[in-house]
Amino acid sequence: MRILEYSSRFGEALEKRLESEAFPRRKLEEVRAIVNGVRTRGDRAVREYTHRFDGVKIGKLAVPPQEFARVRRLLEPDLLRAFRRVRRNIREYQSAGMARSWRKKRKDGSVIGEKVGPIPSAGLYIPGGKAPLVSTVFMTALPAQLAGVERIVLVTPPGPDGRANPWILAAADFLGCREVYRVGGAQAVAALAFGTGSIPRVAKIAGPGNIYVTLAKKEVYGYVDIDMLAGPSEIAIIADGSAPPRKLAADLLAQAEHGTGGFSFLISTSKRLLAEVARTIPELTEHLSRGDILTRAMEREVALVWVPGPAAAAELVNRLAPEHLEIVTRQPEKMMARIRNAGAIFLGEFSPVAAGDYIAGPSHVLPTGGGARYFSPLSVNDFLKKSSFVRYSREALREEAGMIEKLARLEGLDAHALSIASSFREAKK
């Protein structure tokens, strides 16, 4: 593998390339056609696209109750113990940052505040295929449950036998989520957004997916809310000469094995370290089950970059705005202070991204494609909505009425001024 050298010009070129690849026009047109098909033809279109893209014919889209009874037997004690620990950690983390209703009474007697409550329904996309993300069930459903969402719907692609992945169903059943549909891809997103004969529409769609899922979420936004644009997996690692090469190589490969479309960057001030990682990656790849995927990723999506110092490392990361950022340096928190754009940050030698993928507590549903510049990780707050409220006292209205009227007339909105004046007169009675 070639070691690249960073410069501002290199950073600008890389940023433009990633932006151009984030939402390719041809795929966007394909997705738009799928979304419109589902919108106009409902279940019929969903079944057609499922047959075309997944190679299976589906009768009833909903997973029947007996399927949940069947998969319940899969939860042997060690796995059940892991499920319980994941549930505990996610609840602990999400509860700590959960928005809550508040009110404040001012000295003049007026009251201001926010009323916080759950959205009515949420559709959660759970990736299936060659790597069914059982962990995504926990990372999406638990925050929605904690928020108090009344109706939680899961969609996941069918396997070759037309059934949903049994481990995904086992996780859903463990959490009490039993409205699950065997449909994936852009057609699943469209079905959740517009509703079909079998799948009622939801208020919000959340969860990661491939480029087609991500583009479909982009296309339906406005008809329904979405969490973020969470597409192919990305990682950037900042490491100094103290970092262990084998650990870094393994962490790069862990993200690359998700498949094509993302990126895996190692950024270091040590050319010796970069060279050792370059030698280690092919050695590790030989022993991994998804070696073919990793080999293709190494050719296009794995990059080793030398930087002259910490400032350049931070500059590159802030340009990339990666989904995951590992900082494996002697003083990782000092380095973190320089970072503005990253979805999730993992500090130190013993905090691999894989811990966050499965059990640490924060959701692994994170912004990709540069979205970390303006999106945050999925949280319980994505399933809550707020209403502001105000209750003026007579004294507060008397004090501010003249100022409000003046501002309203400044904008040429006389009826606004009349409304204030009338309310004020009524309040004086």
C-alpha positions as CSV (number, residue, x, y, z in Angstrom):
1,M,0.0,0.0,0.0
2,R,1.2,3.5,-0.9
3,I,1.7,6.1,1.9
4,L,0.3,9.5,0.9
5,E,1.6,12.8,2.2
6,Y,-0.9,15.4,3.3
7,S,-1.1,19.0,2.1
8,S,-3.9,21.6,2.1
9,R,-4.3,21.0,-1.7
10,F,-4.5,17.2,-1.1
11,G,-7.2,17.9,1.5
12,E,-9.3,20.1,-0.8
13,A,-9.1,17.5,-3.6
14,L,-10.1,14.7,-1.3
15,E,-13.0,16.7,0.1
16,K,-14.3,17.4,-3.4
17,R,-14.0,13.7,-4.4
18,L,-15.8,12.5,-1.3
19,E,-18.6,15.0,-1.9
20,S,-19.0,14.0,-5.5
21,E,-19.2,10.3,-4.5
22,A,-21.6,10.8,-1.6
23,F,-24.8,11.1,-3.8
24,P,-24.1,9.9,-7.3
25,R,-26.6,11.3,-9.8
26,R,-27.3,8.0,-11.6
27,K,-28.2,6.2,-8.4
28,L,-30.3,9.1,-7.3
29,E,-32.3,8.8,-10.4
30,E,-32.8,5.0,-9.9
31,V,-33.9,5.6,-6.3
32,R,-36.3,8.4,-7.3
33,A,-38.0,5.9,-9.7
34,I,-38.3,3.3,-7.0
35,V,-39.7,5.8,-4.5
36,N,-42.3,7.1,-7.0
37,G,-43.2,3.5,-7.9
38,V,-44.0,2.6,-4.3
39,R,-45.8,5.9,-3.8
40,T,-48.2,5.3,-6.7
41,R,-48.5,1.5,-6.7
42,G,-48.0,0.5,-3.0
43,D,-47.6,-3.2,-2.1
44,R,-47.5,-4.2,-5.7
45,A,-44.4,-2.1,-6.4
46,V,-42.8,-3.2,-3.1
47,R,-43.1,-6.9,-4.1
48,E,-41.8,-6.2,-7.7
49,Y,-38.7,-4.4,-6.4
50,T,-38.1,-7.0,-3.8
51,H,-38.2,-9.7,-6.5
52,R,-35.9,-7.7,-8.7
53,F,-33.3,-6.7,-6.2
54,D,-33.4,-9.4,-3.6
55,G,-34.4,-12.3,-5.8
56,V,-37.3,-13.5,-3.8
57,K,-41.1,-13.4,-4.1
58,I,-42.9,-12.2,-1.0
59,G,-46.5,-12.9,-0.2
60,K,-47.4,-11.3,3.1
61,L,-44.9,-8.5,3.9
62,A,-45.4,-8.7,7.7
63,V,-43.5,-11.3,9.7
64,P,-46.1,-13.7,11.2
65,P,-46.4,-14.2,14.9
66,Q,-45.2,-17.8,14.7
67,E,-41.8,-16.7,13.4
68,F,-41.1,-14.9,16.7
69,A,-42.0,-18.0,18.7
70,R,-39.6,-19.9,16.5
71,V,-36.6,-17.6,16.9
72,R,-37.1,-17.2,20.6
73,R,-35.4,-20.6,21.1
74,L,-32.2,-19.2,19.6
75,L,-31.3,-17.2,22.6
76,E,-28.9,-19.4,24.5
77,P,-27.7,-18.2,27.9
78,D,-24.5,-16.4,26.8
79,L,-26.2,-14.5,24.0
80,L,-29.1,-13.6,26.3
81,R,-26.6,-12.2,28.8
82,A,-25.0,-10.1,26.0
83,F,-28.4,-8.8,24.9
84,R,-29.1,-7.8,28.5
85,R,-25.8,-6.0,28.9
86,V,-26.3,-4.1,25.6
87,R,-29.8,-3.1,26.7
88,R,-28.5,-1.8,30.0
89,N,-25.7,0.2,28.5
90,I,-27.8,1.8,25.9
91,R,-30.5,2.8,28.3
92,E,-27.9,4.2,30.7
93,Y,-26.3,6.3,28.0
94,Q,-29.5,7.5,26.3
95,S,-31.2,8.4,29.6
96,A,-28.4,10.7,30.6
97,G,-28.9,13.0,27.6
98,M,-32.7,12.8,27.3
99,A,-34.5,16.1,26.8
100,R,-37.2,16.8,29.4
101,S,-40.0,19.3,29.7
102,W,-39.2,22.4,31.6
103,R,-40.8,25.6,32.7
104,K,-39.6,28.9,34.2
105,K,-41.5,31.7,35.9
106,R,-40.1,35.1,35.4
107,K,-40.1,37.9,38.0
108,D,-43.0,39.7,36.2
109,G,-45.2,36.6,36.6
110,S,-45.0,35.3,33.0
111,V,-44.1,31.7,32.4
112,I,-42.0,30.2,29.6
113,G,-41.1,26.6,28.8
114,E,-41.0,23.6,26.6
115,K,-43.3,20.6,26.5
116,V,-41.4,17.5,25.4
117,G,-43.1,14.3,24.2
118,P,-42.6,11.4,21.8
119,I,-43.3,11.3,18.1
120,P,-46.3,9.0,17.4
121,S,-44.5,6.4,15.2
122,A,-41.1,5.5,13.9
123,G,-39.9,3.2,11.1
124,L,-36.5,1.6,11.8
125,Y,-34.3,0.3,9.0
126,I,-32.3,-2.8,9.9
127,P,-29.7,-3.8,7.3
128,G,-29.7,-7.5,6.3
129,G,-28.0,-9.2,3.5
130,K,-24.6,-10.7,4.0
131,A,-24.0,-8.9,7.3
132,P,-27.4,-8.7,9.1
133,L,-26.9,-6.0,11.7
134,V,-28.5,-7.5,14.8
135,S,-26.9,-4.7,16.9
136,T,-28.8,-2.1,14.9
137,V,-32.1,-3.4,16.4
138,F,-30.9,-2.3,19.8
139,M,-29.2,0.9,18.6
140,T,-32.5,2.2,17.1
141,A,-35.3,0.5,18.9
142,L,-34.1,1.2,22.5
143,P,-33.9,5.0,22.0
144,A,-37.3,5.0,20.5
145,Q,-38.8,3.0,23.3
146,L,-37.1,5.2,25.9
147,A,-38.6,8.3,24.2
148,G,-42.1,6.6,24.6
149,V,-42.8,6.2,20.8
150,E,-46.2,4.3,20.7
151,R,-45.7,2.5,17.4
152,I,-42.3,1.2,16.4
153,V,-42.0,-0.6,13.0
154,L,-39.0,-2.5,11.7
155,V,-38.1,-3.2,8.1
156,T,-35.4,-5.5,7.1
157,P,-34.5,-7.3,3.8
158,P,-35.6,-10.9,3.3
159,G,-33.0,-13.7,2.9
160,P,-32.9,-16.1,0.0
161,D,-35.7,-18.1,1.6
162,G,-38.0,-15.0,1.8
163,R,-37.7,-14.8,5.6
164,A,-36.3,-12.1,7.7
165,N,-33.0,-12.9,9.4
166,P,-33.8,-15.0,12.5
167,W,-31.2,-13.2,14.7
168,I,-32.7,-9.9,13.8
169,L,-36.1,-11.2,14.7
170,A,-34.7,-12.6,17.9
171,A,-33.4,-9.2,18.9
172,A,-36.6,-7.5,17.9
173,D,-38.6,-10.1,20.0
174,F,-36.3,-9.6,23.0
175,L,-37.1,-5.9,22.9
176,G,-40.8,-6.4,22.3
177,C,-40.8,-5.1,18.7
178,R,-43.1,-7.4,16.8
179,E,-44.2,-5.3,13.9
180,V,-41.6,-6.3,11.4
181,Y,-41.8,-6.3,7.6
182,R,-39.6,-8.4,5.2
183,V,-38.7,-5.6,2.9
184,G,-35.4,-3.7,2.4
185,G,-33.8,-1.2,0.1
186,A,-35.2,2.0,-1.2
187,Q,-38.7,0.4,-1.5
188,A,-38.8,-0.2,2.3
189,V,-38.0,3.5,2.9
190,A,-40.7,4.6,0.5
191,A,-43.2,2.2,2.0
192,L,-42.6,3.7,5.5
193,A,-42.8,7.3,4.1
194,F,-46.0,7.0,2.1
195,G,-47.7,3.9,3.4
196,T,-48.9,0.9,1.4
197,G,-51.8,-1.5,1.8
198,S,-49.7,-3.6,4.2
199,I,-47.3,-1.1,5.8
200,P,-48.9,2.0,7.4
201,R,-46.8,5.2,7.1
202,V,-44.7,6.5,10.0
203,A,-43.7,9.9,11.3
204,K,-40.0,9.3,11.1
205,I,-37.5,6.9,9.5
206,A,-34.2,6.0,11.3
207,G,-31.4,3.6,10.8
208,P,-28.4,3.0,8.5
209,G,-28.3,1.4,5.1
210,N,-26.5,1.2,1.8
211,I,-26.3,4.1,-0.7
212,Y,-29.8,3.2,-2.0
213,V,-31.4,3.4,1.4
214,T,-29.5,6.6,2.2
215,L,-30.6,8.3,-1.1
216,A,-34.2,7.1,-0.5
217,K,-34.2,8.8,2.9
218,K,-33.0,11.9,1.2
219,E,-35.7,11.7,-1.4
220,V,-38.6,11.2,1.1
221,Y,-37.5,13.9,3.6
222,G,-40.2,16.4,4.0
223,Y,-43.0,13.9,3.6
224,V,-41.6,12.2,6.7
225,D,-38.8,13.1,9.0
226,I,-35.5,11.2,8.9
227,D,-32.7,10.8,11.5
228,M,-29.8,11.6,9.2
229,L,-28.0,10.3,6.1
230,A,-26.3,7.2,7.4
231,G,-24.7,5.3,4.6
232,P,-21.6,3.2,4.0
233,S,-19.2,2.9,7.0
234,E,-16.3,5.2,7.5
235,I,-13.3,5.5,9.9
236,A,-10.4,7.8,10.4
237,I,-7.7,7.0,12.8
238,I,-5.2,9.5,14.2
239,A,-2.2,7.7,15.6
240,D,1.3,8.6,16.8
241,G,4.4,6.4,17.0
242,S,3.2,4.9,20.3
243,A,0.2,3.1,18.7
244,P,0.3,-0.7,18.1
245,P,0.4,-1.4,14.3
246,R,-1.6,-4.6,14.4
247,K,-4.4,-3.0,16.4
248,L,-4.6,-0.1,13.9
249,A,-4.6,-2.5,10.9
250,A,-7.4,-4.5,12.5
251,D,-9.5,-1.4,13.2
252,L,-9.2,-0.3,9.6
253,L,-10.3,-3.7,8.3
254,A,-13.2,-3.8,10.8
255,Q,-14.8,-0.9,9.0
256,A,-13.8,-1.8,5.5
257,E,-15.4,-5.2,5.8
258,H,-18.9,-3.5,5.8
259,G,-18.5,-3.2,2.0
260,T,-17.7,-0.6,-0.6
261,G,-18.7,3.0,-0.5
262,G,-17.1,4.3,2.6
263,F,-13.5,4.9,3.6
264,S,-10.8,3.8,6.1
265,F,-8.0,6.4,6.7
266,L,-5.0,6.1,9.0
267,I,-3.4,9.4,9.7
268,S,-0.1,9.6,11.4
269,T,3.0,11.7,12.0
270,S,5.1,8.4,12.0
271,K,6.1,7.0,8.6
272,R,7.5,4.0,10.4
273,L,4.1,3.2,11.9
274,L,2.4,3.7,8.5
275,A,4.8,1.3,6.9
276,E,4.3,-1.3,9.5
277,V,0.5,-1.1,9.2
278,A,0.8,-1.3,5.4
279,R,2.7,-4.6,5.9
280,T,0.2,-5.9,8.5
281,I,-3.0,-5.3,6.6
282,P,-2.5,-8.0,3.9
283,E,-1.3,-10.5,6.5
284,L,-4.5,-10.1,8.5
285,T,-6.8,-10.1,5.4
286,E,-5.7,-13.6,4.5
287,H,-7.3,-15.0,7.6
288,L,-10.6,-13.1,7.5
289,S,-13.9,-14.5,6.1
290,R,-14.6,-11.4,4.0
291,G,-11.2,-11.2,2.4
292,D,-12.6,-10.6,-1.1
293,I,-14.5,-7.5,0.1
294,L,-11.4,-6.3,2.0
295,T,-9.1,-6.8,-1.0
296,R,-11.4,-4.5,-3.1
297,A,-11.6,-2.0,-0.3
298,M,-7.8,-1.8,0.1
299,E,-7.5,-0.9,-3.6
300,R,-9.8,2.1,-3.4
301,E,-11.0,2.9,0.1
302,V,-8.2,2.3,2.6
303,A,-5.6,5.1,2.7
304,L,-2.5,5.7,4.9
305,V,-1.6,9.4,5.2
306,W,1.5,11.0,6.7
307,V,1.0,14.4,8.3
308,P,3.6,16.8,9.6
309,G,1.9,17.3,12.9
310,P,-1.2,17.3,15.1
311,A,-2.6,20.5,13.4
312,A,-2.5,18.9,10.0
313,A,-4.1,15.7,11.3
314,A,-7.0,17.7,12.8
315,E,-7.4,19.7,9.6
316,L,-7.7,16.5,7.5
317,V,-10.2,14.9,9.9
318,N,-12.3,18.0,10.0
319,R,-12.4,18.0,6.2
320,L,-13.4,14.3,6.1
321,A,-16.0,14.7,8.9
322,P,-15.8,10.9,9.5
323,E,-18.5,8.7,10.9
324,H,-16.0,7.1,13.3
325,L,-12.8,8.7,14.6
326,E,-10.2,6.8,16.7
327,I,-7.5,8.8,18.4
328,V,-4.6,6.4,19.5
329,T,-2.0,8.8,20.8
330,R,-0.2,9.5,24.0
331,Q,-2.7,12.3,24.9
332,P,-5.9,11.5,23.0
333,E,-8.2,14.0,24.8
334,K,-5.8,16.8,23.9
335,M,-6.1,15.8,20.3
336,M,-9.9,15.6,20.6
337,A,-10.0,19.2,21.5
338,R,-8.9,20.1,17.9
339,I,-11.7,18.0,16.3
340,R,-14.9,19.8,15.2
341,N,-16.4,17.2,12.8
342,A,-16.8,13.5,13.7
343,G,-19.8,11.3,14.4
344,A,-18.3,9.2,17.3
345,I,-14.9,9.6,18.8
346,F,-13.0,6.7,20.4
347,L,-10.1,7.6,22.7
348,G,-7.0,5.5,23.4
349,E,-5.7,2.1,22.6
350,F,-8.5,0.2,24.4
351,S,-11.5,1.9,22.7
352,P,-11.9,0.3,19.3
353,V,-14.9,1.3,17.2
354,A,-16.2,-2.3,17.5
355,A,-17.0,-1.6,21.2
356,G,-19.2,1.3,20.1
357,D,-20.7,-0.8,17.3
358,Y,-22.1,-3.3,19.8
359,I,-22.1,-2.6,23.5
360,A,-20.6,0.7,24.8
361,G,-23.9,2.6,24.9
362,P,-23.9,5.4,22.3
363,S,-25.8,4.5,19.1
364,H,-23.8,3.2,16.2
365,V,-26.2,5.0,13.8
366,L,-24.0,7.9,12.8
367,P,-23.8,10.5,10.0
368,T,-21.6,9.5,7.0
369,G,-20.6,11.2,3.7
370,G,-19.5,14.4,5.5
371,G,-22.8,14.6,7.4
372,A,-20.9,14.9,10.7
373,R,-20.5,18.6,9.9
374,Y,-24.2,19.1,10.7
375,F,-25.8,15.8,11.9
376,S,-25.4,14.2,15.4
377,P,-25.5,10.5,16.3
378,L,-28.9,8.9,16.7
379,S,-30.3,9.4,20.2
380,V,-33.4,9.3,22.2
381,N,-33.9,13.0,21.3
382,D,-34.5,12.0,17.7
383,F,-37.7,10.4,18.8
384,L,-38.9,13.4,20.8
385,K,-40.5,16.6,19.7
386,K,-40.9,19.9,21.5
387,S,-43.6,22.5,21.8
388,S,-42.7,25.8,23.3
389,F,-45.2,27.5,25.6
390,V,-45.7,31.0,27.0
391,R,-48.1,32.4,29.5
392,Y,-47.9,36.1,30.0
393,S,-49.0,37.8,33.2
394,R,-50.9,41.2,33.1
395,E,-47.7,42.9,34.3
396,A,-45.5,41.3,31.7
397,L,-48.0,42.3,28.9
398,R,-48.2,45.8,30.2
399,E,-44.4,46.2,30.2
400,E,-43.8,44.8,26.8
401,A,-46.9,45.7,24.8
402,G,-45.6,49.0,23.5
403,M,-42.3,47.4,22.4
404,I,-44.1,44.6,20.6
405,E,-46.4,47.0,18.8
406,K,-43.5,49.1,17.7
407,L,-41.7,46.0,16.2
408,A,-44.9,44.9,14.5
409,R,-45.4,48.3,12.8
410,L,-41.7,48.3,11.8
411,E,-42.5,45.2,9.7
412,G,-45.7,46.7,8.4
413,L,-47.9,44.1,10.2
414,D,-50.6,46.3,11.6
415,A,-52.9,43.4,12.6
416,H,-50.1,42.1,14.8
417,A,-49.9,45.4,16.6
418,L,-53.8,45.5,16.8
419,S,-53.7,42.0,18.4
420,I,-51.3,43.1,21.0
421,A,-53.1,46.4,21.8
422,S,-56.4,44.6,22.0
423,S,-55.1,41.9,24.3
424,F,-53.5,44.6,26.5
425,R,-56.7,46.5,26.8
426,E,-58.6,43.3,27.7
427,A,-55.9,42.5,30.3
428,K,-56.4,45.9,31.9
429,K,-60.1,45.2,32.6
